[in-house]
Amino acid sequence: MAITKNLIYRLLAIFIVFHFVFPPPASFSFPYQEDNGDLDPIFRGDLKEEGSMLYQEGIRLLKESKFIDASLKFKELIAGHPDSGLAPLAGILIGDSYLREGETSPARFNDALEAYQEVRKGHPSGDVGAITLLRIGDAYQRLGFSYEATGSFRRIYAEFPGSRFIPKARARTANAYLLSGRYQEALREAQAIIESYPKSMEAADAFFMKGYTLNHMKRYGEAGKAYMEGSAKWPDYPRSNPVILYDMGENYMRLGRYEPAREAFQALVNIYPKYNLSVKAMKNIGDSYKLEGKGIEAIKIYRETVDLFPGDESINGIKAILEEGEIFQSAINATKEKRIKDAINAFNDLLIKYPNGIKTDETKKALARLVKDYISDQFRSEGCLAASITYKKFKERVGAKIGDADIYSLLGDCYMGLGLYDGAAEIYGEAIKIGGTGEETRYRIGEAGFLAGDYVNAGRHFEEFISSYPRSSRLVDAYRYLGISSYRTRDYKRSREAFARILERSKDNKHRVEGYSYIVGSYIADGSPDRASSAYKKLLDQLKDPDPGLLIRLGDALFASNDCKGAVVAYEKALERTAAGYEADYTRYQIGVCQARNNKDALSGGIFSDLAKRSGSEIIKRLADERGKLLSAR
């Protein structure tokens, strides 16, 4: 009978330790699973009956969460039966009752630490010594002393080499590192468990701890691999911990593995419906469908989320998604019923209210198609101004997707006609982006930029046009715009090259005069008046009846190069064609200056005196008078 009772007590003690000595610590991320074989050695000595009734009563109270009463029973056992084989276990259970009480009264964590330390003083060796070190580390961890916790766990390595509790200690060490953000150390410990104890339950902890750690180190691919390997070996393990399930789901989402992600999140919701991340897990299932482009499935899940968690504040975002879906559907219905304006307004309101919603991309595409057709109708019925206003209203909201290249070209032409050259250049640019790369569009974007005063971009566009359409009928005009744009951006070399191409291709006097004028101007700007006068002479040799303006500019070029003799000849030829007016007075004044330089004071004095009296230009009068006085004083 005594043997039978002893056996019963031994089995009871093992059962109790299984449930209370190593419960999953509430603050830990990973459960620690024990098996009875590991605990049996604690009770290898004689199990006396003394104190067994107190022991059983304490266990009952502990199960009923009456922690204070339980601890008193265990203390009574130790005081009345200090030599009982149950005494060390009672001491550990006193600490456990404080540890569990500390979940609502944190001050009790320190009492738990002292209780474990007291047991360790009397039983520093053997399995009890190893277990008390584990529990001391647990208490330190609850108190927030991660360094002391890992120190206690690691002492088991040194003091109990070869102990069967080392895998447990390593698992707790890895978890302590993980909780304190020391991911590299946590990873090292987890890997050591996997390699040294591959068939232990701690290896299961380690595999999933490894995945969790790698995920938080943003090494997502490696984390996913660890999770998959762990799940293959221990398929039921993730279901034991909501933290693991959620983290696995998030990892799989990042890797684009939406189906296993949904499985993890759904398991979390099914097993732990009241867990604080269950709502988010459910929403993530909907998001995974959204990322796969399965809007109908996503909406269905979002509706289920609202139904499952009606009072949860975190579903407000999901309610917004559902509302967005309803507005979107109403806009689609309006489109099908040919109520185009209603559909456009609905889609537009949707983009204003939900600029980054689940239906944003679909809304933009649908709105772009509607606006394209609407603008086409407006061109015909209301004119380009109304169409341009519609375009401007929706462009920012929808982006560069309204219409096709033809519509953009029409809008650009409309803007050009209205003198809105900046807007025209922008619209032609949008046409080119969506494939409108025709000759006309390429030319018009350069022209719009030129008229808007954007000479840098105008020059670039005309260079591209010339390169793309070397046989175009507009080639001379393109070179002209390129030459003028380059001149105005002070790229004189490129300007001369452009006008030189015009001179090669065109015999039109207007083109030739303008071309040589810019060439001369660029040489003067470059500080090369000799080349400027040479260019003018070439032009004059080619013209039978040169314009007086050209002759005057030739005279100015020769004057600038200190060829006063040649300048006088050019000015006198200009006077033959311009008898009166400002140009004539200016030409006479320049002749007077040249004659003064040639020391022909009498001749130049007569010119200045005549101009000071009779010139119709006040400026010429004043300048001539000053020059005359200077000559008289010489």
C-alpha positions in Angstrom: 0.0 0.0 0.0 2.9 2.4 0.9 4.5 1.7 -2.5 1.3 2.4 -4.3 0.9 5.7 -2.4 4.5 6.7 -3.1 4.1 6.0 -6.8 0.9 8.1 -6.8 2.7 11.0 -5.0 5.6 10.7 -7.5 3.3 10.9 -10.5 1.3 13.7 -8.9 4.5 15.7 -8.3 5.7 15.2 -11.9 2.3 16.4 -13.2 2.3 19.5 -10.9 5.8 20.5 -12.0 4.8 20.0 -15.6 2.0 22.6 -15.2 3.5 25.0 -12.6 7.3 24.8 -12.4 7.7 25.7 -16.1 4.6 27.5 -17.2 5.1 29.7 -20.3 6.2 33.1 -18.9 3.6 35.7 -19.9 6.2 38.2 -21.2 8.1 35.7 -23.3 7.5 35.4 -27.0 7.9 31.7 -27.1 6.5 28.8 -25.0 8.8 26.4 -23.3 7.5 22.9 -23.6 8.6 20.3 -21.0 8.4 16.6 -21.0 7.9 14.5 -17.9 11.2 12.5 -18.4 13.2 15.7 -17.9 11.6 16.5 -14.6 11.6 13.0 -13.1 15.2 13.2 -11.8 14.3 15.9 -9.3 12.3 13.4 -7.3 14.7 10.5 -7.6 15.2 10.4 -3.7 12.7 9.0 -1.3 9.4 10.8 -1.5 8.1 11.0 2.1 4.5 11.2 2.9 5.1 13.9 5.5 3.5 17.2 4.3 1.8 15.6 1.3 -1.6 16.9 2.4 -0.3 20.5 2.7 1.4 20.0 -0.7 -1.9 18.9 -2.4 -3.8 21.8 -0.8 -1.3 24.3 -2.0 -1.5 22.9 -5.5 -5.3 23.2 -5.4 -5.1 26.8 -4.3 -2.5 27.6 -7.0 -4.8 26.1 -9.7 -7.6 28.4 -8.4 -5.2 31.4 -8.7 -5.3 31.9 -4.9 -1.6 32.7 -4.9 -1.3 34.1 -1.4 -3.1 31.2 0.2 -1.1 28.7 -1.9 2.3 30.2 -0.9 1.2 30.0 2.8 0.5 26.3 2.5 3.9 25.7 0.8 5.6 27.7 3.6 3.8 25.6 6.2 5.0 22.4 4.5 8.6 23.6 4.6 8.4 24.8 8.2 6.8 21.5 9.4 8.7 19.1 7.2 12.0 20.6 6.2 13.5 17.2 5.3 10.6 16.1 3.1 11.4 15.4 -0.5 8.6 17.8 -1.3 10.3 20.7 0.5 12.5 21.9 -2.4 9.6 21.7 -4.8 7.4 23.6 -2.4 10.1 26.3 -2.3 10.1 26.6 -6.1 6.3 26.7 -6.1 6.3 29.5 -3.6 8.4 31.5 -6.1 6.0 30.4 -8.9 3.0 31.7 -6.9 4.7 35.1 -6.5 5.7 35.1 -10.2 2.1 34.5 -11.3 0.8 37.0 -8.8 3.2 39.5 -10.2 1.2 39.5 -13.5 -1.2 41.8 -11.6 1.1 43.0 -8.8 4.5 43.5 -10.4 6.1 44.1 -6.9 5.7 40.3 -6.4 8.4 39.6 -9.1 11.1 40.6 -6.6 9.5 38.3 -3.9 9.7 35.4 -6.5 13.3 36.1 -7.1 14.1 36.0 -3.4 12.1 32.7 -3.0 14.1 31.0 -5.8 17.4 32.3 -4.4 16.4 30.9 -1.0 15.9 27.4 -2.5 19.2 27.7 -4.4 21.1 28.3 -1.1 20.0 25.0 0.3 20.1 23.1 -3.0 22.8 24.6 -5.2 23.6 21.4 -7.1 21.8 18.7 -9.0 18.7 19.1 -11.0 17.1 21.4 -8.4 20.1 23.7 -8.6 19.8 23.9 -12.4 16.0 24.5 -12.3 16.3 27.3 -9.7 18.9 29.0 -11.9 16.3 28.9 -14.7 13.6 30.3 -12.5 15.9 33.0 -11.1 16.6 34.0 -14.7 12.8 34.1 -15.3 12.3 36.4 -12.4 15.1 38.7 -13.5 13.5 38.8 -17.0 10.1 39.8 -15.5 11.8 42.5 -13.5 13.4 43.9 -16.7 17.0 42.9 -15.9 17.9 41.2 -19.1 21.6 41.2 -18.4 21.1 39.4 -15.1 18.6 37.0 -16.6 21.0 35.9 -19.3 23.7 35.6 -16.7 21.6 33.2 -14.7 20.7 31.1 -17.7 24.3 31.0 -18.8 25.5 29.9 -15.4 23.8 26.5 -16.1 26.3 26.0 -19.0 29.2 26.5 -16.7 28.0 24.9 -13.5 26.1 22.0 -15.0 28.0 20.8 -18.1 26.1 18.1 -19.9 22.9 18.8 -18.0 19.6 18.1 -19.7 18.5 21.6 -18.8 21.1 23.3 -21.0 18.8 23.3 -24.1 16.2 25.0 -21.9 18.7 27.5 -20.6 19.9 28.3 -24.1 16.3 28.8 -25.3 15.7 31.2 -22.4 19.0 33.0 -23.2 18.0 33.4 -26.8 14.6 34.8 -25.8 16.1 37.2 -23.3 18.4 38.5 -26.1 15.5 38.8 -28.4 13.3 40.8 -26.0 16.1 43.2 -25.3 16.7 43.8 -29.1 20.0 42.0 -29.2 19.1 40.2 -32.3 22.5 39.0 -33.4 23.1 37.3 -30.0 19.6 35.8 -30.1 20.3 34.4 -33.5 23.5 32.9 -32.4 21.9 31.1 -29.5 19.0 29.8 -31.6 21.3 28.4 -34.2 23.4 26.7 -31.5 20.2 24.9 -30.2 19.3 23.8 -33.7 22.7 22.4 -34.4 23.3 20.8 -30.9 19.8 19.6 -30.0 18.1 19.1 -33.4 15.4 16.6 -32.1 14.5 18.5 -28.9 11.5 20.6 -28.4 13.9 23.5 -27.7 14.9 23.1 -31.4 11.3 23.9 -32.3 11.5 27.0 -30.2 14.8 27.9 -31.8 13.6 27.5 -35.4 10.7 29.8 -34.9 12.7 32.2 -32.8 15.3 32.3 -35.6 12.6 33.2 -38.1 11.2 35.9 -35.7 14.7 37.3 -35.1 15.6 37.4 -38.8 12.3 39.0 -39.7 13.0 41.9 -37.2 16.5 42.2 -38.6 14.8 42.8 -42.0 16.4 39.7 -43.4 13.0 38.6 -44.7 14.1 35.9 -47.1 16.2 34.1 -44.5 13.3 34.5 -42.0 10.8 33.0 -44.4 13.2 30.0 -45.0 13.5 29.4 -41.2 9.7 29.6 -40.7 9.2 27.1 -43.6 11.7 24.7 -42.3 10.3 24.9 -38.8 6.7 24.4 -40.0 7.8 21.3 -42.0 9.3 19.7 -38.9 6.7 20.9 -36.4 3.5 21.7 -38.3 1.4 22.3 -35.2 4.0 24.4 -33.3 3.0 27.8 -34.8 -0.6 27.3 -33.7 0.6 27.3 -30.0 1.6 31.0 -30.1 -0.2 34.0 -31.7 3.0 36.0 -31.8 4.6 33.4 -34.2 1.4 33.1 -36.3 1.2 36.9 -36.8 4.9 37.3 -37.5 4.9 34.4 -40.0 2.0 36.0 -41.8 3.7 39.4 -42.0 6.9 37.8 -43.3 5.1 35.8 -46.0 3.2 39.0 -47.0 6.5 40.8 -47.5 7.8 37.9 -49.6 4.7 37.9 -51.8 3.7 34.5 -50.5 0.1 35.5 -50.0 -1.6 32.0 -49.6 0.6 30.8 -46.7 0.3 34.4 -45.2 -3.5 34.0 -45.3 -3.3 30.6 -43.7 -1.2 32.0 -40.8 -3.5 35.0 -40.2 -6.6 32.8 -40.4 -5.2 30.3 -37.9 -4.5 33.3 -35.6 -8.1 34.6 -35.9 -9.6 31.1 -35.4 -7.5 30.0 -32.4 -7.1 33.4 -30.7 -10.1 35.5 -31.7 -9.6 37.9 -28.7 -5.9 38.4 -29.3 -5.1 42.1 -29.7 -3.7 41.5 -33.3 -6.6 39.4 -34.5 -8.4 42.3 -36.1 -5.2 43.4 -37.9 -4.6 39.8 -39.0 -8.0 39.7 -40.5 -7.4 43.0 -42.3 -4.1 41.7 -43.6 -6.0 38.8 -45.2 -8.0 41.3 -47.1 -4.9 43.3 -47.9 -3.3 40.2 -49.4 -6.2 39.8 -51.8 -5.9 43.5 -52.6 -2.2 43.1 -53.4 -3.1 40.2 -55.8 -5.6 42.4 -57.6 -8.5 40.4 -56.2 -10.7 43.4 -55.1 -13.9 41.3 -54.7 -12.3 38.9 -52.3 -10.7 41.7 -50.4 -14.0 43.5 -49.9 -15.6 40.2 -48.8 -12.9 39.8 -46.1 -13.2 43.4 -45.0 -16.9 42.9 -44.5 -16.3 39.8 -42.5 -13.8 41.8 -40.3 -16.4 44.4 -39.5 -19.0 41.7 -38.7 -16.5 39.7 -36.4 -15.2 42.8 -34.6 -18.0 45.3 -34.6 -16.9 47.3 -31.5 -13.2 47.4 -32.3 -11.9 51.0 -33.1 -9.2 49.6 -35.4 -11.9 48.7 -38.0 -12.6 52.3 -38.8 -10.1 52.1 -41.6 -11.8 49.0 -42.9 -15.2 50.8 -42.8 -13.7 53.5 -44.9 -12.5 50.9 -47.5 -16.0 49.5 -47.7 -17.5 53.0 -48.1 -15.0 53.6 -50.9 -16.1 50.4 -52.6 -19.8 51.5 -52.4 -19.0 54.9 -54.0 -16.9 53.2 -56.7 -19.8 50.8 -57.5 -22.2 53.7 -57.8 -19.9 55.4 -60.2 -19.6 52.2 -62.3 -23.4 51.9 -62.4 -23.6 55.5 -63.6 -21.1 54.7 -66.3 -23.1 51.7 -67.5 -26.2 53.9 -67.6 -24.5 56.5 -69.8 -24.8 59.1 -67.0 -21.3 60.4 -67.9 -21.3 63.6 -65.9 -22.6 61.8 -62.8 -20.0 59.1 -63.2 -17.2 61.6 -63.6 -18.3 63.5 -60.5 -18.6 60.3 -58.5 -15.1 59.1 -59.5 -13.7 62.6 -58.9 -15.2 62.8 -55.4 -13.8 59.3 -54.7 -10.3 60.5 -55.5 -10.7 63.6 -53.3 -12.0 61.6 -50.3 -9.8 58.5 -50.7 -6.6 59.6 -52.6 -4.7 56.4 -51.6 -7.6 54.0 -51.3 -8.0 50.4 -52.4 -9.8 51.5 -55.5 -7.6 54.5 -56.4 -5.8 52.9 -59.4 -9.1 51.6 -60.8 -10.7 54.9 -60.2 -8.0 56.8 -62.0 -8.2 54.5 -65.0 -12.0 54.7 -65.2 -12.0 58.5 -64.8 -9.3 58.9 -67.4 -11.4 57.0 -70.0 -14.5 59.0 -69.2 -12.8 62.4 -69.3 -11.1 61.4 -72.6 -14.5 60.8 -74.2 -16.0 63.9 -72.5 -13.2 66.1 -73.7 -13.6 64.8 -77.3 -17.3 65.7 -77.2 -16.5 69.1 -75.8 -14.1 69.9 -78.6 -17.0 69.4 -81.0 -19.8 70.9 -79.0 -18.3 73.6 -76.8 -14.9 74.4 -78.3 -11.3 74.1 -77.2 -11.5 76.5 -74.3 -14.2 74.4 -72.5 -12.2 71.2 -73.3 -9.0 72.8 -71.9 -10.7 73.8 -68.7 -12.0 70.2 -68.2 -8.5 68.8 -68.9 -6.9 71.2 -66.4 -9.5 70.3 -63.7 -8.8 66.6 -63.9 -5.1 66.4 -64.9 -3.6 66.6 -61.4 -6.0 64.1 -60.0 -5.8 61.5 -62.7 -2.2 62.1 -63.9 -0.8 61.9 -67.5 -3.5 59.4 -68.6 -6.3 61.6 -69.9 -6.9 60.8 -73.5 -4.6 59.8 -76.3 -1.9 61.7 -78.3 -4.5 63.2 -80.6 -6.5 64.7 -77.8 -3.3 66.1 -76.3 -2.3 67.6 -79.6 -5.7 69.3 -79.9 -5.4 70.6 -76.4 -1.9 71.8 -77.1 -3.1 73.6 -80.2 -5.9 75.2 -78.2 -3.4 76.5 -75.6 -1.2 77.8 -78.4 -4.2 79.7 -79.8 -5.0 81.2 -76.4 -1.4 82.3 -76.0 -0.8 79.9 -73.1 2.5 78.7 -74.3 3.8 77.1 -71.0 0.6 75.0 -70.8 0.9 74.1 -74.5 4.5 72.9 -74.0 3.4 70.8 -71.0 0.5 69.2 -72.9 2.6 68.4 -76.0 5.1 66.8 -73.5 2.3 64.6 -72.2 1.4 63.6 -75.7 5.0 62.5 -76.4 5.0 60.5 -73.1 2.0 58.4 -74.2 3.3 57.7 -77.7 2.5 60.9 -79.6 5.9 61.1 -81.2 4.8 62.4 -84.6 6.6 65.1 -86.5 4.0 67.8 -85.8 3.9 67.2 -82.0 7.7 67.2 -81.8 7.9 70.5 -83.7 5.1 72.1 -81.7 6.6 71.4 -78.3 9.7 73.2 -79.4 7.8 76.1 -80.8 5.7 76.3 -77.6 8.8 76.4 -75.4 10.3 79.1 -77.6 7.3 81.3 -77.4 7.1 80.7 -73.7 10.7 82.0 -73.4 12.1 78.6 -72.4 15.0 78.7 -74.8 17.0 75.9 -73.2 14.3 73.3 -73.6 13.2 74.8 -77.0 16.7 74.3 -78.3 16.8 70.7 -77.0 13.4 69.9 -78.6 14.5 71.4 -82.0 17.7 69.5 -81.9 15.7 66.3 -81.4 13.4 67.3 -84.2 16.2 67.9 -86.6 17.8 64.6 -85.7 14.5 62.6 -86.0 13.2 64.3 -89.2 16.1 65.4 -91.4 13.9 65.5 -94.5 11.1 67.5 -92.9 9.6 70.5 -94.8 10.0 72.4 -91.6 13.7 71.8 -91.2 14.7 75.4 -92.1 12.2 76.8 -89.5 13.5 74.2 -86.9 17.1 75.4 -87.6 15.9 79.0 -87.2 14.3 78.4 -83.8 17.4 76.4 -82.8 19.7 79.3 -83.9 17.7 82.0 -82.1 17.3 79.9 -78.9 21.0 79.2 -78.9 21.8 82.8 -79.4 19.6 83.8 -76.5 21.2 81.3 -74.2 24.6 82.6 -75.4 25.6 79.4 -77.1 27.0 81.4 -80.0 28.8 78.5 -81.7 25.6 76.4 -81.9 23.7 79.4 -83.1 26.1 80.0 -85.9 26.0 76.3 -86.9 22.2 76.4 -87.1 22.1 79.5 -89.2 24.9 78.2 -91.4 22.6 75.2 -92.2 19.9 77.7 -93.2 22.2 79.5 -95.5 23.1 76.1 -97.1 19.4 75.2 -97.7 17.6 78.5 -98.3 17.9 81.1 -101.1 15.2 83.3 -99.5 16.6 86.8 -98.9 14.7 87.0 -95.6 16.3 83.8 -94.3 19.7 84.8 -95.5 19.5 88.3 -94.0 18.4 87.1 -90.7 21.0 84.3 -90.7 23.9 86.5 -91.5 22.6 89.1 -88.9 22.7 86.5 -86.1 26.0 85.2 -87.3 27.5 88.7 -87.2 25.9 89.3 -83.9 27.3 86.1 -82.4 30.8 87.0 -83.7 30.6 90.5 -82.1 29.3 88.9 -78.9 32.3 86.5 -79.0 34.7 89.5 -79.5 35.5 88.8 -83.2 34.4 91.9 -85.1 36.7 91.0 -88.1 34.7 87.8 -88.6 31.5 89.8 -88.2 32.4 92.2 -91.0 33.6 89.4 -93.2 30.2 87.7 -92.8 28.3 90.9 -93.8 30.5 91.3 -96.8 29.6 87.8 -97.9 25.9 88.6 -97.6 26.2 91.9 -99.5 28.1 90.2 -102.3 25.1 87.8 -102.7 22.4 90.5 -102.7 21.7 92.7 -105.7 19.8 95.4 -103.9 20.7 95.1 -100.2 18.4 96.5 -97.5 19.8 99.8 -96.0 19.5 98.2 -92.6 22.0 95.5 -93.7 24.4 98.2 -95.0 24.1 100.0 -91.7 24.8 96.8 -89.7 27.8 96.2 -92.0 29.1 99.6 -91.3 28.7 99.0 -87.6 30.6 95.8 -87.8 33.4 97.4 -89.8 33.4 100.3 -87.3 33.8 97.9 -84.4 36.7 96.3 -86.2 38.4 99.7 -86.6 37.9 99.7 -90.4 36.6 103.2 -90.6 37.3 103.5 -94.3 35.2 100.4 -95.1 32.5 101.6 -92.6 32.2 105.0 -94.4 31.7 103.2 -97.7 28.9 101.0 -96.2 27.2 103.9 -94.5 27.3 106.1 -97.6 25.7 103.2 -99.6 23.0 103.0 -96.9 22.3 106.8 -97.3 21.8 106.3 -101.0 18.7 104.2 -100.0 17.6 106.1 -96.9 17.3 109.8 -97.3 15.6 110.8 -94.1 14.5 109.6 -90.7 16.4 108.2 -87.7 18.3 105.6 -89.7 19.6 108.3 -92.0 20.6 110.6 -89.1 22.3 107.7 -87.2 24.2 106.8 -90.4 25.4 110.4 -90.9 26.5 110.6 -87.2 28.5 107.4 -87.6 30.2 108.8 -90.8 31.1 111.9 -88.8 32.7 109.8 -86.0 34.7 107.9 -88.6 35.9 111.1 -90.3 36.9 112.5 -87.0 39.0 109.3 -86.4 40.6 109.9 -89.8 41.4 113.5 -88.6 39.1 115.1 -91.2 37.9 117.6 -88.6 36.3 120.0 -91.0 34.2 117.4 -92.7 33.1 115.7 -89.5 32.5 119.1 -87.8 30.1 120.1 -90.6 28.2 116.8 -90.2 27.9 117.2 -86.5 26.8 120.9 -86.8 24.1 120.0 -89.4 22.8 117.1 -87.3 22.7 119.3 -84.1 20.4 121.7 -85.9 18.2 119.6 -88.0 18.0 116.0 -86.7 14.5 114.8 -85.7 16.1 112.7 -82.9 16.8 114.5 -79.7 19.5 111.9 -78.9 21.3 112.4 -82.2 21.1 116.2 -81.7 22.6 116.0 -78.2 25.4 113.5 -79.3 26.2 115.6 -82.4 26.4 118.8 -80.4 28.7 117.2 -77.8 31.0 115.8 -80.6 31.1 119.2 -82.3 32.2 121.0 -79.1 34.9 118.4 -78.6 36.2 119.0 -82.2 36.2 122.8 -81.6 38.2 122.3 -78.4 40.9 120.2 -80.1 
